Structure formats: structure tokens, C-alpha cells
């Protein structure tokens, strides 16, 4: 079985490469990744269940759709964006880490939907390996939507905020 950190590292490596499709098997589990536009789709096939049947029973093999729910549960795919969000600027995570909306649990959040920001306005913190990295807006405008919750794990390149420039 793959550890979540191993899967994240594979996604990051594939995302940063020119590879469009990738398949990796380890200890009976297979991961298949395929790039679709800006999204990386991950399918993980669960190991085949071991069935012990009497030698006299000649039952047909289970249909391959039995593993489809497991693959669908692991699939990570960006949903198509509505037309109204297509012209908005996305503030994305520059690293894998934990998203924090405020500098401490008792402090107010940096920004809410409807707040105006400048290029150098700190909008959140992404913590990676015990380092707290302040993320700036990079654009002047109005925060339209906060896409993640405080304490949520975020991936490299994952959209955090939508900004109307």
C-alpha cells in the first residue's frame, strides 16, 4: 500500500514534468496518473481480494467493475469551472503544506470574501516542515471566494482564493 506522502511526491513529480501519463505498481497496488489540462488525475487500483473457493465450485471470475468504486474514491480531478470564475485571478499554493487563514487560532483571519487586497497583502499562511510561509495576494483586487478551510492540507498549485482584479 502506498503512503499518502509517497502519492503526493509522485503527483508533484509528474505535475512538474512533461509526462502526460504515468503508471506505477508496488506491493500489489497500482497508481495511474494522467494529466488533463492543468489537473492531474490519480487512479489507485485496490489490491485484488484473495478468494478461497472449493475446487469443485467453478464460479465465474468477478467483473472488473468491482474495483471501480475504489478507483473513483481516490480520483482527484479539478471540476470544470463556471464561466463567471474563468476571468478571476487564482491565488495558488506555492507548496504542499497546511493552510492557515490566520496567524494564530485566536487571531482574526487575514482576509474574508469581499475584502480588498493589494499585491503585497498577506492572505494566509502555508505551513510546510514547521516553517510558516506567508502567502501574498500577488494582485490587487477583491477576494471573491476562499476555496479552502483553515487547517486543510493543500497541494502545490492548488487554488486558495479567487480574486476579482
Secondary structure as UniProt FT lines:
FT   HELIX           4..15
FT   STRAND          21..26
FT   TURN            27..28
FT   STRAND          29..36
FT   TURN            37..38
FT   STRAND          39..45
FT   TURN            55..56
FT   HELIX           64..67
FT   HELIX           68..74
FT   HELIX           83..85
FT   TURN            86..87
FT   STRAND          89..92
FT   STRAND          97..100
FT   TURN            105..106
FT   TURN            113..114
FT   STRAND          116..117
FT   TURN            119..120
FT   STRAND          122..128
FT   TURN            129..130
FT   STRAND          131..136
FT   STRAND          141..146
FT   TURN            150..151
FT   STRAND          153..154
FT   TURN            156..157
FT   STRAND          159..164
//
